[in-house]
Amino acid sequence: MTKSDLIEQLALNNCKSIRAAEAVVHEIFDSMTDTLIAGGRIEIRGFGSFEIREYEGYSGRNPKTGLEVSVGPKRLPFFKVGKELKERIMAIDDTTNGAD
């Protein structure tokens, strides 16, 4: 699902215009981004949580040349799936694979 698909679904399911649905989606994403930038954590019960993880710098290799390169420290967003979502996906997987 893309952001455009999400906007369309929101507009269809809630009888809103595309513009109104787009504003809602943008506001949610902007709020989530601002929270992560500020160092906060986002938890959506039954879905999962988002947080920023900090990684130390390290020495790596350029796969093309094999030369050693220095990779600086970084802060990256990380998503951890929630228990409820994981269970729902596993239940679907079990039914499609013929498990009892």
Secondary structure, 3 states (H helix, E strand, C coil): CCHHHHHHHHHHHCCCCHHHHHHHHHHHHHHHHHHHHCCCCEEECCCEEEEEEEECCEEEECCCCCCEEEECCEEEEEEEECHHHHHHHHHHHHHHCCCC
